[in-house]
């Protein structure tokens, strides 16, 4: 079993600890932020999954970040992230369509007075 603990920036200026455990080819990722403590997804874990080094609290941990990203690349997470990205793109397009339809509806109602 291999383990990495890396500090991720918090929005308050301090850090959360993101832990990576590689055991028998399976990668576990945990964060000690509030969402992470409840075993939910969080922006800190997502930043690592998206290879976003701006999340690093301590730039000296860059070698560990690179190692964690390599572990992620060899895991089942990249295809899931690709699906999430595709779903988010579709969702954003649908939100744009919906906003445009609401705008047209409002314009139509204004013309009736």
C-alpha positions as CSV (number, residue, x, y, z in Angstrom):
1,X,0.0,0.0,0.0
2,X,1.2,3.5,-0.9
3,X,-0.1,6.7,0.6
4,X,0.3,10.4,-0.1
5,X,-1.0,13.3,1.9
6,X,-1.1,16.7,0.1
7,X,-2.3,20.0,1.4
8,X,-5.0,21.7,-0.7
9,X,-5.9,25.4,-0.5
10,X,-9.1,26.2,1.4
11,X,-11.2,29.3,0.5
12,X,-10.2,30.7,3.9
13,X,-6.5,30.7,3.2
14,X,-5.5,27.7,5.3
15,X,-5.5,24.1,4.0
16,X,-7.2,20.8,3.9
17,X,-5.5,17.5,3.7
18,X,-6.2,15.3,0.6
19,X,-5.1,11.7,1.1
20,X,-4.4,9.3,-1.7
21,X,-4.2,5.5,-1.0
22,X,-3.1,3.1,-3.7
23,X,-3.7,-0.5,-2.7
24,X,-3.8,-3.4,-5.0
25,X,-4.4,-1.2,-8.0
26,X,-7.3,0.7,-6.4
27,X,-7.0,4.4,-5.7
28,X,-8.9,5.9,-2.8
29,X,-9.1,9.7,-2.4
30,X,-10.2,11.4,0.8
31,X,-10.3,15.0,1.9
32,X,-10.7,16.4,5.5
33,X,-12.9,19.3,4.4
34,X,-16.5,19.3,5.6
35,X,-17.8,17.7,2.5
36,X,-15.0,15.2,2.5
37,X,-15.6,14.2,6.1
38,X,-19.1,13.2,5.0
39,X,-17.6,11.1,2.2
40,X,-19.0,13.5,-0.5
41,X,-17.2,15.0,-3.5
42,X,-15.4,18.3,-2.9
43,X,-13.6,20.9,-5.0
44,X,-10.3,19.8,-3.5
45,X,-10.5,16.2,-4.8
46,X,-11.9,17.4,-8.1
47,X,-9.0,19.8,-8.6
48,X,-6.6,16.8,-8.3
49,X,-8.8,14.8,-10.7
50,X,-8.6,17.6,-13.1
51,X,-4.8,18.0,-12.8
52,X,-5.2,21.5,-11.4
53,X,-2.0,22.3,-9.5
54,X,-3.4,25.7,-8.4
55,X,-5.1,23.8,-5.6
56,X,-1.7,23.2,-3.9
57,X,-1.2,25.0,-0.6
58,X,2.5,24.3,-0.5
59,X,4.3,24.4,-3.9
60,X,7.0,22.2,-2.4
61,X,4.5,19.4,-2.6
62,X,4.5,19.5,-6.4
63,X,6.4,16.2,-6.7
64,X,3.7,14.5,-4.6
65,X,1.0,16.2,-6.8
66,X,2.6,14.8,-9.9
67,X,2.7,11.4,-8.4
68,X,-0.9,11.6,-7.3
69,X,-1.9,12.7,-10.9
70,X,0.0,9.6,-12.2
71,X,-1.9,7.4,-9.9
72,X,-5.2,9.1,-11.0
73,X,-4.3,8.5,-14.7
74,X,-3.9,4.8,-14.0
75,X,-7.2,4.5,-12.2
76,X,-10.8,4.3,-13.2
77,X,-11.4,8.0,-12.6
78,X,-10.4,9.5,-16.0
79,X,-13.3,7.9,-17.9
80,X,-15.7,9.0,-15.2
81,X,-14.4,12.6,-15.3
82,X,-14.8,12.6,-19.1
83,X,-18.4,11.5,-18.7
84,X,-18.9,14.2,-16.1
85,X,-17.4,16.9,-18.3
86,X,-19.6,15.8,-21.2
87,X,-22.7,15.9,-19.0
88,X,-21.8,19.3,-17.7
89,X,-21.4,20.6,-21.3
90,X,-24.8,19.3,-22.2
91,X,-26.3,20.8,-19.0
92,X,-24.8,24.2,-19.7
93,X,-26.2,24.2,-23.2
94,X,-29.7,23.2,-21.9
95,X,-29.4,26.0,-19.3
96,X,-28.7,28.5,-22.2
97,X,-31.7,27.2,-24.1
98,X,-33.9,27.4,-21.0
99,X,-32.8,31.0,-20.2
100,X,-33.5,32.0,-23.8
101,X,-37.0,30.4,-23.7
102,X,-37.8,32.3,-20.4
103,X,-36.6,35.5,-22.0
104,X,-38.9,35.0,-25.0
105,X,-41.8,34.1,-22.6
106,X,-41.2,37.3,-20.6
107,X,-41.0,39.4,-23.9
108,X,-44.2,37.8,-25.1
109,X,-46.1,38.6,-21.8
110,X,-44.9,42.2,-21.9
111,X,-46.4,42.7,-25.4
112,X,-49.8,41.7,-24.2
113,X,-50.4,44.9,-22.2
